[in-house]
Amino acid sequence: MTDGVEAVFDAVAAAAAEVRAGLPERRGYTDETNPSGETVLAADVYADDRLEDRLTALDAVGAYASEERDGVVDAGTGLSVTCDPLDGSSNLPTGNVVGTVVGVYDDDLPARGRALVAAGYVLYGPVTTMVVARDDVTEYLVEDGAREPVGDVQVPAEPSVYGFGGRVSDWTPAFREFVRSIESAGELKLRYGGAMVGDVNQVLTRGGVFGYPAVDGSPDGKLRLQFEGNPVAYVVETAGGASSDGDGSILDRPADRLHGRTPVFVGNETTIDRLESAVE
């Protein structure tokens, strides 16, 4: 399995080079929508195609699924890999950070987060980096389609940043009060960039909390369990932090639909504990 997991992230690194090179000419919206009803950019489709080609060619991969596809692509027997091919793609026209999120499950999809054997993400920032979680969490520099380790990653002991998605007017009163308590205490600095991978990377680098809560009209939040919630929860928990859907670890949340959604909170354990106490 270890060799299979390594092969998956080698393939993701190779695809990342192709994705990054193809972004400049694919910043426009298409006439297509994804299974969640969102209009997609040409870059979303391109990234999905590159990842599917690379990953389904591996002997270790038996299934591929992404935010851009209705169902699961059958690739034989082996690991199930999920992707958010271009997380935060709406940032692309404005030149802000985007990324790719990957989950590697040892189970059929949809699957609970406890079935993950690895997860990670690529960040297309000033440089292209990859973070991979297995027994521990490692950051890589991605250049020319290959990845070179930079060092291990742990959530810092002291939280320093926060960022939450959704409109404040749509937050529940309990969650709104929790955020107000953080802001009034002046203990954390606001960092929110509109791409989940970038905001989660801030938490891994600086400590703190990121979340997208349940909101009016979306009681399960906006983020997808298989493609976003489970993988980032796995990464942050492996790095010594915590995750929550507002009630408990995201990794314990039932998975009943491939494109099902979940509230997502990840960060320092003490901050996540405070959040759960505030919104229960």
Rosetta blueprint (number, residue, H / E / L):
1 M L
2 T H
3 D H
4 G H
5 V H
6 E H
7 A H
8 V H
9 F H
10 D H
11 A H
12 V H
13 A H
14 A H
15 A H
16 A H
17 A H
18 E H
19 V H
20 R H
21 A H
22 G H
23 L L
24 P L
25 E L
26 R L
27 R L
28 G L
29 Y E
30 T E
31 D E
32 E E
33 T E
34 N L
35 P L
36 S L
37 G L
38 E L
39 T E
40 V E
41 L E
42 A H
43 A H
44 D H
45 V H
46 Y H
47 A H
48 D H
49 D H
50 R H
51 L H
52 E H
53 D H
54 R H
55 L H
56 T H
57 A L
58 L L
59 D L
60 A L
61 V E
62 G E
63 A E
64 Y E
65 A E
66 S E
67 E L
68 E L
69 R L
70 D L
71 G L
72 V L
73 V E
74 D E
75 A L
76 G L
77 T L
78 G L
79 L E
80 S E
81 V E
82 T E
83 C E
84 D E
85 P E
86 L E
87 D E
88 G L
89 S H
90 S H
91 N H
92 L H
93 P H
94 T H
95 G L
96 N L
97 V L
98 V E
99 G E
100 T E
101 V E
102 V E
103 G E
104 V E
105 Y E
106 D L
107 D L
108 D L
109 L L
110 P L
111 A L
112 R L
113 G H
114 R H
115 A H
116 L E
117 V E
118 A E
119 A E
120 G E
121 Y E
122 V E
123 L E
124 Y E
125 G L
126 P L
127 V L
128 T E
129 T E
130 M E
131 V E
132 V E
133 A E
134 R L
135 D L
136 D L
137 V E
138 T E
139 E E
140 Y E
141 L E
142 V E
143 E E
144 D L
145 G L
146 A E
147 R E
148 E E
149 P E
150 V E
151 G E
152 D E
153 V L
154 Q L
155 V L
156 P L
157 A L
158 E L
159 P L
160 S L
161 V E
162 Y E
163 G E
164 F E
165 G L
166 G L
167 R L
168 V H
169 S H
170 D H
171 W E
172 T L
173 P H
174 A H
175 F H
176 R H
177 E H
178 F H
179 V H
180 R H
181 S H
182 I H
183 E H
184 S H
185 A H
186 G L
187 E L
188 L L
189 K E
190 L E
191 R L
192 Y L
193 G L
194 G L
195 A L
196 M H
197 V H
198 G H
199 D H
200 V H
201 N H
202 Q H
203 V H
204 L H
205 T H
206 R H
207 G L
208 G E
209 V E
210 F E
211 G E
212 Y E
213 P L
214 A L
215 V E
216 D L
217 G L
218 S E
219 P L
220 D L
221 G L
222 K L
223 L L
224 R E
225 L H
226 Q H
227 F H
228 E H
229 G H
230 N H
231 P H
232 V H
233 A H
234 Y H
235 V H
236 V H
237 E H
238 T H
239 A L
240 G L
241 G L
242 A E
243 S E
244 S E
245 D L
246 G L
247 D L
248 G L
249 S L
250 I H
251 L H
252 D H
253 R L
254 P L
255 A L
256 D L
257 R L
258 L L
259 H L
260 G L
261 R E
262 T L
263 P L
264 V E
265 F E
266 V E
267 G E
268 N L
269 E H
270 T H
271 T H
272 I H
273 D H
274 R H
275 L H
276 E H
277 S H
278 A H
279 V H
280 E L
